[in-house]
Every structure is written in C-alpha cells, then in structure tokens.
Amino acid sequence: MSSPQVARPPVVSREEWLAARKNLQAQEEEAARTLAALGAARQALPAVAVGKEYVFEGPDGKLSLLDLFEGRSQLIVYHFMFGPDWDAGCKFCSYLVDNLGHLAHLHARDTSIALVSRAPIAKITAFKARMGWSVPWYSSFGSDFNYDFHVTQDESVAPVEYLFKTKAELLAEGLDHMTVGEQAGLSSFVRDGDTVLHAYSTYGEGTALLHGTDNYLEFTPQGRPVFAEKNDWLRHHDAYPGSGG
C-alpha cells in the first residue's frame, strides 16, 4: 500500500499569501452561512411516526427501537454495513465510527447513538472487540428494519430505494452497486412519550461530515481524499502496515 502523493503548493511572499487567504476567508464565511441555513432547514423537517414494531438483538437479549434510546429523547442510528455472511464490518463504516467522539457529549444533549447491522450479534460483538469500540451496536437480523430504511436492497423483500431514488433512477445514473446488498446511511429519531418519530435519514456521502479525519485533512494542501482514492488506501485501523494488527 503506497502513501498518497502530497500536493506541494506554490511558494509566494507573505503579502501575496495574506491576500489570497483573506479572499478564501470570505468564501469560508459564505459557506458557513449556507451550512447554517441548511442545518436550520434540516431541523425544521416534519417527522413521521414509526408504526412497526422492530426487534433488535444486543449482547443482553432482545430490544425494541424505543429501548435503543436508553431513556433519552433523541436517537441517532448509523446503519453500519455488516452483512450476515461477512467476516468483518465495512471499512468505510469503520472509518466513520473511528471518528466518533466521546459519547458523553451526545448524552449531555439528551441524545443516544447506536450502530445497527444485519450481522448476527456474535459477529458484531467479536468485531466490536477487535476494533476497541464502546458505542452500542445491535443486530437487526430477522427484522424489516434495514429494508424499511433502505439500507439493505433485496427486491424479494422490499422495493429498491436509495438516496430517495427508485431502482430505475439509480440505474439510469449508473449507480448499479446501490441497488443490491448492504448500503450505508444514518437515521435520526425523536420520542413523543413512548411513540418513536422518524425525523431524518441520509445515505452514502451524506454522512461525509462525520468523517473527522477528512475534515482535518481539509486544512492541509493534500486535502480530503475523494471516495475513489479512499478505496485504494483505506483499511481497518488495525490493518495498516506497522499497526500491529
């Protein structure tokens, strides 16, 4: 595995650099305003009641979707790609979880987070231990949860839909790989008493803001790796040369 080629920026005087940096500052401020407006629109989305009873399995047995809230008002579910017959979880999903901060900060905002995959709980528990993670992780195997939230594509179970597009639309855009098997995504829920409301879902690159390592790299000349580049070098964190894995 070769290291990515680091870009070398042109070298200019301090005065020229400052002028260019001030120009970029104005662009960054405009982008920040756009992101703030987008966030406000996201939070203003209506919600829909989750009427179906889903059963998940954790290390200590069966749980409902309401149980995943752990008594808090909000719940974020990351749909982690880990099929029942896979030996390990998705490396891209693993990269995202590696960038998850201390859960106390979410809990302070009355919010729980959980990973959900179709792999059986025994496989999940073993891989979670290998990765050294403490985030709650549950199996949805045997339930409709993944299919209803469009992160497992199987036409024999449910119509294909991803990125809020039909199978025909995905195929027309050359996104054939998104029409079969496991897919990644994130959904958020809020409680109204014991009623669970589905507030938001996003898929694929819609979770890119959660890739903290990429966001740090945005401040470097090398920049954030595009998906194709990431596929070439990204590994589970214990599988890089010298990692000891």
N, C-alpha and C positions, 0 to 999 in steps of 0.2 A: 504494500500500500504506500503510494508516494504522497508526500506532503503537497498541499495546494500551493500553486505559484503565487507569491505575494506581490501585489502591484506596487510599483515604485512611482510615487507622484513626482511631477516636475518640481524642481527647486527654484524658488524665486526670492526676492527680497522680502524683509519683514513687512514693508509698506504694502507691497502687492498682495502678500498673504492676508493682511488685515482687511484690505478692500474686498477681496474675494470672500473672506469669512463673514463680513458684515452683509454681503449680498445673500449668502446662504442663510444667515440668521433670519433675514426677512422671510425667506421661503419656509424655514422651520416654524416660525411663528404662525404663518398662514396655515400650514399643515396641522399644527396643534389646534387651531380654531376649528378646522374641518373635522378633526377627530373628536373634539369635544361635542360638536353638533351631532355627529354620528352616534356618540355614546348616549346623548340625550334622547335621540330617536329610538335607539335600541331599548332604553329603559321605559319608553312610552308605549312599547308594543303591548297589545292586549294579550291575554292568556286564555288557555283552554283547559277545561277540567279533564283530568285523566280518569276515564271511567272504568278502564280494565284493571283487574287485579293481577299484578305481576308477582311471581315468586322468584327470589334470588337465593343463592346459597353462599354463606360465608363460612369462615373457619368454625363457627359455633352453631351452624344449622341454618334453617330457612328464615328468610326475612321478606317483608313487603317493601314496596317503594317508599312508603311512609317511614319505615324503620331506618332506611338509609339516611334520613335527615338527622338521625341521632339526637332528636329533640330540638333541633334548631329550626329556624323559619325558612331558610333557603338551602337549596341543594344544587351543586354542580356535579354532573356526571360526565366523565370523559369516557367515550366509547373506545376502549383500548382494543386494537386488533390482535386477537389471540384466538384462533380457531380451535375447535375441539381436538383436531388431529395434529396440531402444530406442536413442535418440541420446545419452542420459545416464543415470547411475545415479540411483536413488531419492533424493529429497531427505531423506526421513526417515532412511534408512540413512546418507546422507552426514552428517547431523547427528550421528548416533551416532559415526561414525568421526572427525569433527572433535573429539569429546570424548575420544578415546583418548589416553592419556598416552604418555610416552616408553617405548619397548618394553624398554629396559634393565631396568626394574623387574620386568617379567614374566620376562625371560630369567634374572634373578637367582634366580627361583623355579622354574627348570628348565621353563619354560612358553613355548611359541611361540603366536603368534596369526596367523591368516590370514583374508582375505576370500575367499569363493568365490561366483562368479556364473556364469550360463549365457551371458552375453555372450561373444563371441569375444575372444581375448587382445588383439587390436589395439585394439578399442574400450575394453577395460579399461585398457590402457596409456595411451591418449590421455586418458581421463577422470581417471585417477590423476595424470597430469602436470598437468592443469588444476587439480585440487584441491590439488596440492602435498603429497601424502601419500607416506610411505615404507613403510607397512605392506605386507607381502607380499599379493599378490592373484592368484588363479588362476581360470582358466576351467574349468568343469565341462561345457561343451558337448559333447554326444555321449555322455556317460556317464549312468548311472542315479542318480548321487549326489543331485541335487536332488529327484528323485521319491521315492527311498527315505527321505530325511529330511524329506519332506512340505513342501518349500518351493517346489515347482513343482506346480501342480494341473492335471492333464490325465488325464481318465478313460480315454483311449485308451492311456495308458502304465501308469498305476497307479491303484488306488482312491484317491479323495479322502479325505484326513485332515488335520486341522489342530487345534491346541490339544488333541490327543489325543481328538478328536471325529470321528465319521463325517460324511459329507456330509449325511445325513438330520438328524443332531443340529444341525449348523451351520445348515441351512436353517430348522429349527424355531425357532432362536434369532434369526433374521433376519440371519444372517451370510453372506448370499449371496456377498458380494465375496471371502470367504475360500475359496470353492470353485473358483475359476478363476485361472489365471495364476500370477504370481510372488508369493511371500509372504516375510516376514522371519522370521528366527529365529537361534538360537545353539546350537551343539552343542559339547560337550567330550569329549575322547578322552584315553586314557592308554595307554602302551606296556607290554606284558609281553614283553620281548625284541623280536622282530620282529612280534608279534601286536598288532593295534590293538583296543582295547576302547572301545566307546561308553559313556560314563559318564552323560551328561546332555544334554537338549535343552529349550529353551524357545522360545516363539514370541510374536510381536506385542508387546503391552505387558509381557510377561515380561522384556523387556530394558530396561525403563524405568530401572532402577538405573544403567545405563551412560550415561544422558543427564546428564553432569556439569553442563551449563548449567542444566538443570531443577533439579538438586539445589541449586545456588547460589541459584536463584530461590525455593526453598522457605524461605530465610531472610529473604525480603522480604515486605512487605504484599501485593504483587502475586501472589506465589506461582507455583507451577508451572503452565504452560499445559496445559489439557486438550487431548486429541487434536484435537477439532473446531476449537479456537482456533488450534492449531499449523498446521493445514492451511491456514488463512486467511493467515498471515503468514510461515510458514517458507519459506526459499529456499536454494538452494545458496549457500555463503558468499561467492561472487563475484558474486552476482546481486542483492544488496541495493542500494538507492539509495546512491550515494556510495562503493560498494565498489571501483569501477574496473573491474568485470567487464563 
